[in-house]
Amino acid sequence: MVRPTVSVIVAAYNAMPYVTRSISSVAEQTTGRDVLEVIAVDDGSTDGTGEELERLSRLYPGLVRVLHQENSGGPSAPRNVGLDHARGEFLFFLDADDYLGPEALERMVAMARQNGTDIVLGKMVGVGGRRLPMSMFQRNQPKTDVFNSRVYWALNPLKLFRRELLERHGLRFPTGLPIGEDQPFTALAYLHASGISVVADYDCLFCTLRDDGGNTTVRTTGAEPRLRFLPYMIDLLLTNVPPGPGRDHLAHRHLTVEVQNLLSHLLLEPRVQQEKTLARLAEIVTTIWHEGMNGLSAMARLRLHLVRHEMLDEVVELVRFERELARTKVSTPVHLENGRAYACYPFFRDPAHPVPDACYDVTSQLGVRHHVTRAELRGTTLHLAGHGYLHRVETRDVTTELVLRERESRTEYRLPVRHTGTPQLGTDEDQGRYAYDLAGYEAEVGLATAADGQPLADGLWDICLVIGAQGVTREVRIGSRRADDVSGLPTTRIVTGAGDGPRAVTLHTTKPYGNFTLDIGERKHRVATHVAIGAPRWSAGDPTELAIGGTSSLAEYPDVSLAVVLTACTGAVVVRPALRTPGTDDFTARVNVRNLSAGVWTGELRLGDGGEWTVPLPALPKNLSPAKWRHLGLPWYAKPASGSGRRFALRVARAEFVKAVVRRVKP
């Protein structure tokens, strides 16, 4: 029996009518059904799910295999049964109320095979108001891991797994957890994987919020079930990940998402139970959280401080504050002091509730809003305009400036900008509570003087904005947010007056983030790639004039600097200007071969007053007819030289008189 490429495991319990679409989405995959198998495990359904699965197995014979069992109380047991029966090279766990995009499995399998990865996350889309983790789907990631990405924030098992990985480590879903049973399974798979891929440019999985509230995490309430799997996950990290930034990175997920979720359920409990739950949570948190842990938001630091010190009344008030914050969507004001910003969350500098200022410090987390309305290189001057401000920091005492930083050497130059008015900016957020009416900027960067009065050196110069107001500053790369008429396409110019001789300068945006960078000196953008030369030909009006034409996509170059240079085997040199056709990117150089001395001539296109850039001329067409003329009564010709290969080679010679006569009289 041929092994399928993918085994799709569907654990189903009372999943009508969703399961029909779920199974059908597998049958409709572009991979074709012959490389797939569906193992549908009916976990004691009572709503007709089992009967519908049997109907689907008859509708898709050879694709769907149905297994029935008594209700186990959760998805772990049926998923494990599916794992035990799966034969595919890869496994995909599909919830019975979710469905796949048509190309999902084809794209994920291709990503795994191309990059040798064991797990592939396909982009998830919420349906019916379902909220999903999305931070890991900003871009495709061919190969990453849990420590250098955000994939750990997606701990559900709705992914493609290489079956050999799961079998080698004996990974199965724990059956003793009412919720969160997928987290230890997925976390261990992540940690053991040879690599993890992310498909972010296609909607692979559609996750449905059921009308009947039948999703497991929706119908399971109370803090106690969550208090059972959180220590499970903390212990998993303590056991499998050594102390350090890597463990801290993974712990952030549990110390933010899980703790916040658990505390929201704490409100539903009576006071005595709240005290017990908080004491237990404080004990769990203390095992992995430490004061030096970086990257936690101020709200998370405040929440953990209150938990750790078992400040129940303060915890309850903070949870209610967060709910109101989410309802109004109006950001909390900040207190500015000595270049730092502190969020005015509950108990900030309240003597009755002593909490360290560090729990409120949001300086590094202030939202940076920026937008480019002009980014244009004209001659040796870069023109920039737009706006930039710090969220919740009104634009008073503005100190915004431009920074150019060379990517390799880290050399940087700070340049002033003109501050411009931006009336009404920010009125569309926070109910217009904060004013940013002096957030605009304009700047002209002279390439000849930007380096403290000297020309910028060759290199890749990233363009940044240091946005400052009221003593608080944040730096940001600019370009990712820009007006529709501001192009991010690279534009290469040959400019003079920005150093010794002509220089190549390209303004472009980076991939995948789209930020502006100046490439000076062809670090990434070669001048030669912007010039295309067509096959030389004889002019229509003069059969002894060779026309050499082409196209230049350079945004700018001096007219006099483009020329065709022919060099004879004797050392003689002939230079002819390449003139632009008005209103186009085309150019043409014309060479009258009657003026060339005898010999074989090679050629190139030169750009720059000193010939700084050269492009070889293409070979003459082999079927090009010879040019013929008479000079001082003697016959001459010019034709392609034999054995020239792909390079231009023109032979100019005087016809031998005797041979010419013989050819003429030969019958």
C-alpha positions as CSV (number, residue, x, y, z in Angstrom):
1,M,0.0,0.0,0.0
2,V,1.4,3.4,-1.0
3,R,2.0,5.7,1.9
4,P,0.0,8.9,1.8
5,T,1.8,12.3,1.8
6,V,-0.4,13.8,4.5
7,S,-2.7,12.2,7.1
8,V,-5.3,14.7,8.2
9,I,-6.5,13.8,11.7
10,V,-10.0,15.1,12.7
11,A,-11.2,14.7,16.3
12,A,-15.0,15.2,16.2
13,Y,-17.5,15.6,19.0
14,N,-20.9,17.0,18.3
15,A,-19.6,19.0,15.3
16,M,-22.7,19.3,13.2
17,P,-23.0,20.9,10.7
18,Y,-19.4,22.1,10.7
19,V,-17.7,18.7,10.1
20,T,-19.1,18.5,6.6
21,R,-17.3,21.5,5.4
22,S,-14.2,20.5,7.3
23,I,-13.9,17.1,5.6
24,S,-14.9,18.4,2.2
25,S,-12.1,21.0,2.4
26,V,-9.6,18.2,2.6
27,A,-11.2,16.4,-0.3
28,E,-10.9,19.5,-2.4
29,Q,-7.2,20.1,-1.8
30,T,-5.1,20.8,-4.9
31,T,-2.7,18.0,-4.0
32,G,-5.3,15.5,-5.1
33,R,-7.0,12.9,-2.9
34,D,-4.7,10.0,-3.9
35,V,-1.9,11.4,-1.7
36,L,-4.1,12.1,1.3
37,E,-5.9,10.3,4.0
38,V,-8.4,11.5,6.5
39,I,-8.7,9.8,9.9
40,A,-11.9,11.0,11.5
41,V,-12.3,10.0,15.1
42,D,-15.9,10.3,16.4
43,D,-15.6,10.9,20.2
44,G,-19.0,9.6,21.2
45,S,-21.0,12.3,19.4
46,T,-24.8,12.5,20.1
47,D,-25.8,15.0,17.4
48,G,-25.4,12.9,14.2
49,T,-21.7,13.7,13.7
50,G,-20.8,9.9,13.6
51,E,-23.5,9.3,10.9
52,E,-22.3,12.2,8.9
53,L,-18.7,11.0,9.0
54,E,-19.9,7.6,7.7
55,R,-21.7,9.3,4.9
56,L,-18.6,11.3,4.0
57,S,-16.5,8.1,4.0
58,R,-18.9,6.7,1.4
59,L,-18.8,10.0,-0.6
60,Y,-15.0,10.0,-0.6
61,P,-14.0,6.3,-0.7
62,G,-10.4,5.6,-0.1
63,L,-9.9,9.1,1.5
64,V,-11.9,9.1,4.7
65,R,-11.5,6.5,7.4
66,V,-13.9,6.8,10.4
67,L,-13.2,5.5,13.9
68,H,-15.8,5.5,16.7
69,Q,-15.2,5.6,20.5
70,E,-16.9,6.4,23.7
71,N,-16.7,10.0,24.7
72,S,-13.4,10.8,26.3
73,G,-14.2,14.4,27.5
74,G,-11.7,16.2,25.4
75,P,-9.8,16.2,22.1
76,S,-6.6,14.6,23.4
77,A,-7.7,11.0,23.3
78,P,-9.3,11.1,19.7
79,R,-6.2,12.9,18.4
80,N,-3.9,10.2,19.9
81,V,-6.1,7.5,18.3
82,G,-5.7,9.3,15.0
83,L,-1.9,9.5,15.5
84,D,-1.8,5.7,16.2
85,H,-3.5,5.0,12.9
86,A,-1.8,7.6,10.7
87,R,0.5,6.5,7.9
88,G,1.4,9.7,6.1
89,E,4.8,11.3,5.8
90,F,3.2,14.4,7.4
91,L,0.3,14.9,9.8
92,F,-2.2,17.7,10.0
93,F,-4.5,18.2,12.9
94,L,-7.8,19.7,11.7
95,D,-10.5,20.6,14.2
96,A,-14.0,19.5,13.1
97,D,-15.3,23.0,13.0
98,D,-12.5,24.4,10.9
99,Y,-11.6,24.1,7.2
100,L,-8.6,24.4,4.9
101,G,-7.9,26.7,2.0
102,P,-7.7,24.7,-1.3
103,E,-3.9,25.1,-1.7
104,A,-3.1,24.8,2.0
105,L,-1.6,21.3,2.2
106,E,0.2,21.7,-1.2
107,R,1.9,24.9,0.0
108,M,2.8,23.6,3.4
109,V,4.3,20.3,2.2
110,A,6.3,22.2,-0.4
111,M,7.6,24.5,2.3
112,A,8.6,21.6,4.5
113,R,10.4,19.7,1.7
114,Q,12.2,22.7,0.3
115,N,13.6,23.7,3.7
116,G,14.0,20.4,5.5
117,T,11.7,21.5,8.3
118,D,9.6,19.3,10.6
119,I,6.7,21.7,11.3
120,V,4.9,24.2,9.1
121,L,2.5,26.9,10.3
122,G,0.0,28.0,7.7
123,K,-1.7,31.3,8.1
124,M,-4.8,31.1,10.1
125,V,-8.0,33.2,9.5
126,G,-10.7,33.7,12.1
127,V,-14.3,33.2,11.1
128,G,-17.4,34.4,12.9
129,G,-15.3,36.6,15.3
130,R,-12.8,33.9,16.2
131,R,-9.6,35.6,17.6
132,L,-6.3,34.0,16.7
133,P,-2.6,34.6,17.2
134,M,-1.3,36.5,14.2
135,S,2.1,38.0,15.1
136,M,4.0,35.1,13.5
137,F,2.3,35.6,10.1
138,Q,3.9,38.9,9.2
139,R,5.9,37.3,6.4
140,N,6.9,33.9,5.1
141,Q,9.7,32.3,7.1
142,P,11.4,29.4,5.2
143,K,13.2,28.1,8.3
144,T,13.2,29.4,11.9
145,D,12.8,28.2,15.5
146,V,11.0,29.1,18.6
147,F,13.8,31.4,19.9
148,N,14.0,33.6,16.8
149,S,10.4,34.1,15.9
150,R,6.9,34.4,17.3
151,V,5.8,30.9,16.4
152,Y,5.6,29.9,20.1
153,W,2.7,32.2,20.5
154,A,0.7,29.7,18.4
155,L,0.6,26.6,20.6
156,N,-2.4,25.0,19.0
157,P,-1.7,21.8,17.0
158,L,-3.4,23.0,13.8
159,K,-0.2,22.7,11.8
160,L,1.7,20.3,9.5
161,F,4.0,18.0,11.4
162,R,6.5,15.5,10.0
163,R,5.3,12.2,11.4
164,E,8.8,10.9,12.0
165,L,9.5,13.8,14.5
166,L,6.4,12.8,16.6
167,E,7.2,9.1,16.5
168,R,10.9,9.5,17.3
169,H,10.1,11.4,20.4
170,G,6.9,9.6,21.3
171,L,4.8,12.7,21.4
172,R,1.2,12.4,22.3
173,F,-1.5,14.7,23.8
174,P,-1.9,14.5,27.6
175,T,-5.3,13.3,28.5
176,G,-5.5,14.7,32.1
177,L,-6.0,18.4,31.2
178,P,-9.5,19.8,30.6
179,I,-8.0,22.6,28.4
180,G,-4.6,23.5,27.2
181,E,-3.8,19.9,26.3
182,D,-2.5,21.0,22.9
183,Q,0.2,23.3,24.4
184,P,2.6,20.7,25.8
185,F,2.3,18.6,22.6
186,T,3.0,21.5,20.3
187,A,5.7,23.0,22.6
188,L,7.7,19.8,22.7
189,A,7.4,19.3,19.0
190,Y,8.7,22.9,18.5
191,L,11.7,22.3,20.7
192,H,12.6,19.0,19.1
193,A,12.0,20.1,15.5
194,S,14.9,20.5,13.0
195,G,13.3,23.7,11.9
196,I,10.0,25.4,11.6
197,S,8.5,27.1,8.5
198,V,5.7,29.7,8.2
199,V,3.5,30.1,5.2
200,A,2.1,33.7,5.6
201,D,1.2,34.6,2.1
202,Y,-1.8,32.3,1.7
203,D,-4.9,31.7,3.9
204,C,-4.3,28.1,4.9
205,L,-6.7,27.5,7.8
206,F,-10.1,29.0,8.6
207,C,-10.9,28.7,12.3
208,T,-14.6,29.1,13.2
209,L,-16.2,30.5,16.3
210,R,-19.2,28.3,16.7
211,D,-22.7,29.8,17.0
212,D,-23.5,27.4,19.8
213,G,-20.3,28.3,21.8
214,G,-19.1,24.7,21.4
215,N,-15.4,25.6,21.1
216,T,-13.6,23.9,24.0
217,T,-11.9,27.0,25.3
218,V,-15.1,29.0,25.1
219,R,-17.3,26.6,27.0
220,T,-14.7,25.9,29.7
221,T,-14.9,28.6,32.4
222,G,-13.2,29.2,35.7
223,A,-9.6,29.7,36.8
224,E,-9.1,26.1,38.1
225,P,-8.8,24.4,34.7
226,R,-6.3,27.0,33.6
227,L,-4.4,26.7,36.9
228,R,-3.8,23.1,36.1
229,F,-2.1,23.4,32.7
230,L,-0.1,26.6,33.5
231,P,2.3,24.8,35.9
232,Y,2.5,21.9,33.4
233,M,3.9,24.4,30.8
234,I,6.2,26.2,33.2
235,D,7.7,22.9,34.3
236,L,8.1,21.9,30.7
237,L,10.2,25.0,30.0
238,L,12.2,24.6,33.2
239,T,13.0,21.0,32.2
240,N,13.7,21.4,28.5
241,V,15.1,24.9,28.1
242,P,18.2,26.2,29.9
243,P,18.1,29.5,31.8
244,G,18.7,32.5,29.7
245,P,17.2,34.8,27.0
246,G,15.7,31.7,25.1
247,R,13.8,30.5,28.1
248,D,12.7,34.0,28.9
249,H,11.4,34.5,25.4
250,L,9.2,31.4,25.7
251,A,8.1,32.2,29.2
252,H,6.8,35.6,28.0
253,R,3.9,33.8,26.3
254,H,2.7,32.1,29.4
255,L,3.4,35.1,31.7
256,T,1.3,37.3,29.6
257,V,-1.4,35.4,27.7
258,E,-2.1,32.6,30.2
259,V,-1.8,34.8,33.4
260,Q,-4.0,37.5,32.0
261,N,-6.6,34.9,30.9
262,L,-6.5,33.1,34.2
263,L,-7.0,36.4,36.2
264,S,-10.0,37.3,34.1
265,H,-11.7,34.0,35.2
266,L,-10.6,34.7,38.8
267,L,-13.4,37.4,39.0
268,L,-16.0,34.6,38.7
269,E,-14.9,32.9,42.0
270,P,-15.9,33.6,45.6
271,R,-13.4,35.5,47.7
272,V,-12.0,32.5,49.6
273,Q,-11.3,30.7,46.3
274,Q,-9.8,33.8,44.8
275,E,-7.3,33.9,47.6
276,K,-6.4,30.3,47.1
277,T,-6.1,30.7,43.4
278,L,-3.9,33.8,43.7
279,A,-1.6,32.1,46.2
280,R,-1.2,29.1,43.9
281,L,-0.6,31.4,40.9
282,A,2.0,33.4,42.8
283,E,3.8,30.2,43.6
284,I,3.8,29.1,39.9
285,V,4.9,32.5,38.6
286,T,7.8,32.8,41.0
287,T,9.5,29.7,39.6
288,I,10.1,31.3,36.2
289,W,9.7,35.0,36.4
290,H,12.6,37.2,37.5
291,E,13.0,40.9,37.8
292,G,15.6,41.1,35.0
293,M,13.3,39.5,32.4
294,N,13.3,41.7,29.3
295,G,10.6,42.3,26.8
296,L,7.5,42.2,29.1
297,S,5.1,45.0,28.7
298,A,4.5,47.4,31.5
299,M,1.0,46.0,32.0
300,A,2.4,42.4,32.3
301,R,5.1,43.6,34.8
302,L,2.4,45.3,36.9
303,R,0.2,42.3,36.7
304,L,3.0,39.9,37.7
305,H,4.1,42.2,40.6
306,L,0.6,42.2,42.1
307,V,0.3,38.4,41.6
308,R,3.7,37.7,43.2
309,H,2.9,39.8,46.2
310,E,-0.7,38.3,46.4
311,M,-2.3,41.7,46.3
312,L,-5.8,40.4,45.6
313,D,-7.8,43.6,45.8
314,E,-5.3,45.3,43.5
315,V,-5.4,42.4,41.1
316,V,-9.2,42.5,40.9
317,E,-9.1,46.3,40.2
318,L,-6.5,45.9,37.5
319,V,-8.5,43.2,35.7
320,R,-11.5,45.5,35.7
321,F,-9.3,48.4,34.5
322,E,-8.1,46.2,31.6
323,R,-11.6,45.3,30.6
324,E,-12.6,48.9,30.5
325,L,-9.5,49.8,28.6
326,A,-10.4,47.1,26.0
327,R,-14.0,48.4,25.8
328,T,-13.2,52.1,25.3
329,K,-10.1,51.5,23.2
330,V,-8.7,54.8,24.7
331,S,-5.0,54.5,25.6
332,T,-3.9,55.3,29.1
333,P,-2.1,58.7,29.5
334,V,1.6,58.7,30.3
335,H,3.6,60.7,32.8
336,L,6.8,62.1,31.4
337,E,9.8,62.6,33.6
338,N,13.6,62.7,33.0
339,G,13.3,61.3,29.5
340,R,11.1,58.4,30.7
341,A,7.4,57.7,30.1
342,Y,5.3,56.0,32.7
343,A,1.8,54.7,32.0
344,C,-0.8,56.0,34.5
345,Y,-2.1,52.5,35.3
346,P,-3.8,51.9,38.7
347,F,-1.7,52.6,41.8
348,F,1.0,54.6,40.0
349,R,2.8,56.4,42.8
350,D,-0.1,55.7,45.1
351,P,1.3,55.6,48.7
352,A,-1.5,53.3,49.8
353,H,-0.4,50.7,47.2
354,P,3.4,50.7,46.9
355,V,4.4,49.5,43.4
356,P,7.8,50.3,41.8
357,D,7.9,52.8,39.0
358,A,9.6,50.1,36.8
359,C,6.2,48.4,36.6
360,Y,4.9,51.4,34.7
361,D,7.8,52.3,32.5
362,V,6.6,52.3,28.9
363,T,9.4,54.3,27.3
364,S,10.6,51.5,25.1
365,Q,7.0,50.5,24.3
366,L,5.6,53.8,23.2
367,G,3.9,53.5,19.8
368,V,5.9,55.2,17.1
369,R,3.6,56.6,14.4
370,H,5.4,57.7,11.2
371,H,4.4,58.3,7.6
372,V,6.4,59.4,4.5
373,T,4.8,61.8,2.1
374,R,7.9,62.5,0.0
375,A,11.1,60.6,-0.7
376,E,12.8,61.8,-3.8
377,L,16.4,62.0,-4.9
378,R,17.1,64.9,-7.3
379,G,20.6,65.5,-8.4
380,T,22.8,65.3,-5.2
381,T,19.9,66.1,-2.8
382,L,17.6,63.7,-1.1
383,H,14.2,65.3,-0.3
384,L,12.2,63.8,2.6
385,A,8.9,64.9,4.1
386,G,6.3,63.3,6.3
387,H,5.3,63.1,10.0
388,G,6.4,61.2,13.0
389,Y,5.2,61.2,16.6
390,L,5.2,59.2,19.8
391,H,1.8,57.8,20.7
392,R,0.4,59.6,23.8
393,V,3.2,62.2,23.8
394,E,1.9,65.5,22.6
395,T,4.2,67.4,20.2
396,R,5.6,70.0,22.5
397,D,9.3,70.8,22.7
398,V,9.8,68.7,19.5
399,T,13.4,67.6,18.9
400,T,12.9,65.2,15.9
401,E,16.0,64.8,13.7
402,L,17.1,62.6,10.8
403,V,19.8,59.9,11.1
404,L,21.8,58.3,8.3
405,R,23.5,55.1,9.5
406,E,25.9,53.0,7.4
407,R,24.8,49.4,7.8
408,E,28.2,47.7,8.0
409,S,30.5,50.3,9.7
410,R,27.6,51.7,11.9
411,T,28.9,55.2,11.1
412,E,26.1,57.7,11.6
413,Y,25.3,61.3,11.0
414,R,22.5,63.3,12.6
415,L,20.8,65.9,10.4
416,P,18.3,68.6,11.3
417,V,14.8,68.7,9.9
418,R,12.3,71.5,9.6
419,H,9.3,70.9,11.9
420,T,6.0,71.5,10.2
421,G,2.4,71.7,11.4
422,T,0.0,68.7,11.2
423,P,-3.4,70.0,12.4
424,Q,-5.9,67.4,13.3
425,L,-3.3,64.6,13.3
426,G,-4.3,61.9,15.8
427,T,-8.0,62.9,16.1
428,D,-9.0,59.5,14.7
429,E,-7.6,57.6,17.6
430,D,-8.1,57.7,21.4
431,Q,-11.2,59.8,20.9
432,G,-8.9,62.7,20.0
433,R,-7.5,62.9,23.5
434,Y,-3.9,63.6,22.4
435,A,-2.8,66.4,20.1
436,Y,0.1,65.9,17.6
437,D,-0.2,69.2,15.7
438,L,3.6,69.7,15.2
439,A,4.6,66.2,14.1
440,G,5.6,67.1,10.5
441,Y,9.1,67.3,9.1
442,E,10.9,68.3,5.9
443,A,14.5,67.6,5.2
444,E,17.0,68.1,2.3
445,V,20.0,65.9,2.6
446,G,22.9,67.0,0.5
447,L,25.0,64.0,-0.4
448,A,28.1,66.2,-0.8
449,T,27.8,67.6,2.7
450,A,25.8,65.1,4.9
451,A,29.0,63.6,6.5
452,D,29.7,66.6,8.7
453,G,30.3,68.8,5.7
454,Q,31.9,66.1,3.6
455,P,30.4,63.7,1.0
456,L,28.8,60.5,2.3
457,A,31.2,57.5,1.8
458,D,30.2,54.5,-0.3
459,G,27.9,52.1,1.6
460,L,24.3,51.3,2.5
461,W,22.9,54.2,4.4
462,D,19.7,53.3,6.3
463,I,17.4,56.3,6.9
464,C,16.0,56.7,10.4
465,L,14.0,59.3,12.3
466,V,14.7,60.0,15.9
467,I,11.3,61.3,17.0
468,G,11.5,63.4,20.2
469,A,9.0,65.5,22.2
470,Q,9.0,66.6,25.8
471,G,12.3,65.0,26.5
472,V,11.4,61.5,25.3
473,T,12.9,60.1,22.1
474,R,12.5,56.9,20.0
475,E,14.3,55.9,16.8
476,V,12.5,54.3,13.9
477,R,13.4,53.3,10.3
478,I,11.1,55.1,7.9
479,G,9.4,54.1,4.6
480,S,7.3,51.1,5.6
481,R,4.4,53.5,5.9
482,R,4.2,56.0,3.0
483,A,1.8,57.8,0.8
484,D,0.5,55.9,-2.3
485,D,2.4,58.2,-4.6
486,V,5.7,57.6,-2.9
487,S,7.4,54.8,-4.8
488,G,9.4,52.1,-3.0
489,L,11.0,50.9,-6.3
490,P,14.7,51.4,-6.6
491,T,15.8,54.4,-8.6
492,T,19.5,54.6,-9.6
493,R,21.2,57.8,-10.6
494,I,24.7,58.8,-11.8
495,V,25.4,62.1,-10.1
496,T,28.2,64.5,-10.1
497,G,29.2,67.0,-7.4
498,A,28.9,64.6,-4.5
499,G,32.5,63.6,-4.3
500,D,35.4,63.0,-6.7
501,G,33.9,62.2,-10.1
502,P,30.5,60.7,-10.9
503,R,28.9,58.4,-8.3
504,A,26.1,55.8,-8.5
505,V,23.3,56.5,-6.0
506,T,20.2,54.4,-5.5
507,L,17.2,55.2,-3.3
508,H,15.4,52.0,-2.5
509,T,13.3,50.2,0.1
510,T,14.3,47.1,1.9
511,K,12.6,43.7,1.8
512,P,10.5,42.6,3.5
513,Y,10.0,45.7,5.7
514,G,9.9,48.4,3.0
515,N,12.2,51.0,4.8
516,F,14.3,53.5,2.8
517,T,18.0,53.1,2.2
518,L,20.5,55.0,0.2
519,D,22.9,52.7,-1.8
520,I,26.0,54.7,-2.6
521,G,28.7,53.1,-4.7
522,E,26.7,50.1,-6.0
523,R,26.7,48.0,-2.9
524,K,23.5,46.2,-4.1
525,H,22.3,48.0,-7.2
526,R,24.7,47.7,-10.2
527,V,24.7,50.4,-12.8
528,A,25.4,47.9,-15.6
529,T,22.0,46.2,-14.9
530,H,20.2,49.4,-15.9
531,V,21.6,49.4,-19.4
532,A,20.4,47.1,-22.2
533,I,22.1,47.3,-25.7
534,G,20.4,45.9,-28.8
535,A,22.1,44.3,-31.7
536,P,24.1,46.8,-33.9
537,R,22.6,47.4,-37.3
538,W,23.3,49.4,-40.5
539,S,21.4,52.7,-40.6
540,A,18.5,52.8,-43.1
541,G,19.7,56.0,-44.6
542,D,23.4,55.2,-44.8
543,P,24.5,51.6,-45.3
544,T,28.0,52.4,-44.0
545,E,26.8,53.9,-40.8
546,L,26.6,51.5,-37.8
547,A,23.7,52.3,-35.4
548,I,24.2,51.0,-31.9
549,G,21.1,51.5,-29.8
550,G,19.9,50.6,-26.4
551,T,17.8,51.6,-23.3
552,S,18.8,53.0,-20.0
553,S,16.5,52.7,-17.0
554,L,18.8,55.0,-14.9
555,A,16.7,57.7,-13.4
556,E,19.4,60.3,-14.2
557,Y,22.8,60.5,-15.8
558,P,24.7,63.3,-17.6
559,D,24.1,63.4,-21.3
560,V,27.7,63.8,-22.2
561,S,28.9,60.8,-20.2
562,L,27.3,58.0,-22.3
563,A,29.3,57.0,-25.3
564,V,30.3,54.0,-27.5
565,V,34.0,53.4,-27.7
566,L,35.5,51.3,-30.4
567,T,39.1,50.1,-30.1
568,A,41.2,48.6,-33.0
569,C,43.7,45.8,-32.7
570,T,46.3,48.5,-33.6
571,G,45.4,50.5,-30.5
572,A,43.4,53.2,-32.4
573,V,40.3,54.4,-30.5
574,V,37.1,56.0,-31.8
575,V,34.5,57.6,-29.4
576,R,31.0,58.4,-30.5
577,P,28.4,59.9,-28.1
578,A,25.2,57.9,-27.4
579,L,22.4,60.4,-27.7
580,R,19.0,60.1,-26.0
581,T,15.8,60.0,-28.0
582,P,13.7,62.9,-26.5
583,G,10.9,61.7,-24.3
584,T,12.1,58.1,-24.0
585,D,14.8,56.0,-22.3
586,D,16.3,55.0,-25.6
587,F,19.7,56.1,-26.8
588,T,21.7,55.6,-30.1
589,A,25.3,56.0,-31.1
590,R,26.3,56.2,-34.7
591,V,29.6,55.2,-36.2
592,N,30.5,55.7,-39.8
593,V,32.7,52.7,-40.6
594,R,34.2,54.6,-43.6
595,N,36.2,56.5,-41.1
596,L,37.7,53.4,-39.4
597,S,41.2,52.2,-40.2
598,A,41.8,48.7,-41.3
599,G,41.8,46.0,-38.5
600,V,39.4,44.3,-36.1
601,W,37.5,46.7,-33.9
602,T,36.0,45.7,-30.5
603,G,33.6,47.9,-28.6
604,E,31.9,48.8,-25.3
605,L,29.5,51.3,-24.0
606,R,31.1,53.7,-21.4
607,L,29.3,55.7,-18.8
608,G,31.0,58.5,-16.9
609,D,33.4,61.1,-17.9
610,G,36.3,58.9,-17.1
611,G,34.7,55.7,-18.2
612,E,33.8,54.6,-14.7
613,W,31.2,52.1,-16.0
614,T,31.5,49.9,-19.1
615,V,29.2,47.4,-20.8
616,P,30.5,45.2,-23.6
617,L,28.7,45.7,-26.9
618,P,26.8,42.6,-28.1
619,A,28.1,40.6,-31.1
620,L,27.1,41.7,-34.5
621,P,24.4,39.6,-36.1
622,K,26.1,36.8,-38.1
623,N,23.8,37.5,-41.1
624,L,24.6,41.2,-41.1
625,S,25.5,42.1,-44.7
626,P,28.9,43.7,-45.2
627,A,29.1,47.4,-45.7
628,K,31.0,48.3,-48.9
629,W,32.5,51.6,-50.1
630,R,35.3,52.9,-52.2
631,H,38.1,55.0,-50.9
632,L,40.6,56.6,-53.3
633,G,39.1,54.4,-56.0
634,L,39.8,51.2,-54.1
635,P,37.1,48.9,-52.6
636,W,36.7,48.6,-48.8
637,Y,34.3,46.6,-46.6
638,A,33.3,46.1,-43.0
639,K,31.7,42.9,-41.7
640,P,31.4,40.8,-38.5
641,A,34.8,39.3,-37.6
642,S,34.8,35.5,-37.4
643,G,35.3,33.8,-34.1
644,S,34.1,36.7,-32.0
645,G,31.7,34.7,-30.0
646,R,29.3,36.9,-28.0
647,R,31.4,40.1,-28.2
648,F,31.3,42.8,-30.7
649,A,34.0,42.5,-33.3
650,L,34.0,44.3,-36.7
651,R,36.6,43.7,-39.4
652,V,37.4,46.7,-41.6
653,A,39.6,46.0,-44.6
654,R,40.4,46.9,-48.1
655,A,39.3,44.3,-50.6
656,E,42.2,42.6,-52.5
657,F,41.9,43.8,-56.1
658,V,42.9,40.5,-57.9
659,K,40.4,38.4,-55.8
660,A,37.7,41.0,-56.4
661,V,38.2,40.9,-60.1
662,V,38.2,37.1,-60.2
663,R,35.0,37.0,-58.2
664,R,33.4,39.5,-60.5
665,V,34.3,37.6,-63.8
666,K,33.9,34.1,-62.4
667,P,31.0,32.4,-64.2
